[in-house]
Amino acid sequence: MTLPLIQIFFSLILLLLWFFLVNLKEKYLELNLKGWGEMSLGVFLIFLGSLLELGENIPELEKYFFVGNTSWGELSKIALYVVGIVLVSYSPLNWLPSILEARKKFKKENLKATEISSFKVHPLEVSPLE
């Protein structure tokens, strides 16, 4: 009974992580992260694979997930895990450069703002008679 409880906990964490990623993407639209959708999809596919795994180990759920001892059930579970892991692993390669670009743009704008504020603090001293 310990193994299904761990799998239920793992599935719930994956579901909560998926909701968090989707809500984070909607909250920060200005970042426009390129690989964020792939990461969310990868986490969701791993969640579906964990549900198939859970349905395989709990006899009461086995009839709802249609996995049982069929080879296509095992194959689909493995495929969901593999595609999900590949998407989760590949997505940072897409969105990390966009984060670094946004960070560089922010530093550049901050430097310009600092230069402008320094001109306001120290105005040019020009004598009116010259």
C-alpha positions in Angstrom: 0.0 0.0 0.0 3.0 2.3 0.4 3.9 2.3 -3.3 0.4 3.6 -4.4 0.5 6.4 -1.8 3.9 7.5 -3.1 2.6 7.4 -6.7 -0.5 9.4 -5.7 1.7 12.0 -4.1 3.9 12.1 -7.1 0.9 12.5 -9.4 -0.5 15.3 -7.3 2.8 17.1 -7.2 3.0 16.9 -11.0 -0.5 18.2 -11.4 0.2 21.1 -9.1 3.5 21.8 -10.9 1.6 21.9 -14.3 -1.0 24.3 -12.9 1.8 26.5 -11.5 3.6 26.6 -14.9 0.4 27.5 -16.7 -0.5 30.2 -14.3 3.0 31.6 -14.3 3.0 31.9 -18.0 -0.3 33.8 -17.9 0.9 36.1 -15.2 4.2 37.1 -16.9 3.2 37.5 -20.5 5.8 40.2 -21.1 8.6 37.6 -20.8 7.3 35.7 -23.9 9.3 32.6 -23.1 9.7 30.4 -26.1 10.0 27.0 -24.5 7.4 27.5 -21.7 4.7 25.6 -23.6 7.0 22.7 -24.2 7.8 22.5 -20.5 4.2 22.6 -19.5 3.3 19.9 -22.0 6.2 17.8 -20.9 5.1 18.0 -17.2 1.5 17.2 -18.3 2.7 14.1 -20.3 4.7 12.9 -17.3 1.6 13.4 -15.2 -0.5 11.3 -17.6 2.2 8.6 -17.5 2.1 8.6 -13.7 -1.7 8.2 -13.9 -1.3 5.1 -16.1 1.3 3.8 -13.7 -1.1 4.4 -10.8 -3.9 2.7 -12.6 -1.7 -0.3 -13.2 -0.9 -0.7 -9.5 -4.3 -0.1 -8.0 -6.8 -2.8 -9.0 -9.8 -0.5 -8.4 -8.5 2.0 -11.0 -7.3 -0.5 -13.5 -10.7 -0.8 -15.2 -10.9 3.0 -15.7 -7.5 3.4 -17.3 -7.7 0.2 -19.5 -4.0 -0.6 -18.9 -4.1 -3.9 -17.1 -1.5 -6.3 -18.5 -1.7 -5.2 -22.1 1.4 -4.4 -24.1 -0.1 -1.2 -25.5 -0.7 0.1 -22.0 2.9 -0.4 -21.1 4.1 1.1 -24.4 1.9 4.2 -24.0 3.1 4.7 -20.5 6.7 4.5 -21.5 6.1 6.8 -24.5 4.4 9.4 -22.3 7.3 9.3 -19.9 10.0 9.5 -22.6 8.3 12.3 -24.6 7.6 14.3 -21.4 11.2 14.0 -20.1 12.5 15.0 -23.5 10.3 18.1 -23.6 11.1 19.1 -20.1 14.8 18.6 -20.8 14.8 20.5 -24.1 12.6 23.4 -23.1 15.2 25.3 -21.0 17.4 25.4 -24.1 14.7 27.5 -25.7 13.7 29.8 -22.9 17.0 30.5 -21.1 18.4 32.6 -23.9 15.2 34.7 -23.9 15.6 35.3 -20.1 19.2 36.3 -20.6 18.2 38.6 -23.4 15.5 40.3 -21.3 18.1 40.6 -18.4 20.6 42.3 -20.8 17.9 44.6 -22.1 16.9 45.6 -18.5 20.5 46.3 -17.6 20.9 48.5 -20.7 17.8 50.5 -19.8 18.9 50.8 -16.2 22.2 52.1 -17.3 20.5 54.7 -19.6 18.3 55.8 -16.7 21.3 56.2 -14.5 23.0 58.4 -17.0 19.9 60.5 -17.5 19.5 60.9 -13.7 23.2 61.9 -13.4 22.6 64.8 -15.9 19.6 66.0 -13.8 21.7 66.0 -10.6 24.7 67.7 -12.1 23.6 70.2 -14.7 26.1 71.7 -17.0 27.6 74.9 -15.6 27.4 77.5 -18.3 28.0 81.1 -17.5 25.4 83.4 -19.1 28.1 86.0 -20.0 30.1 83.7 -22.2 
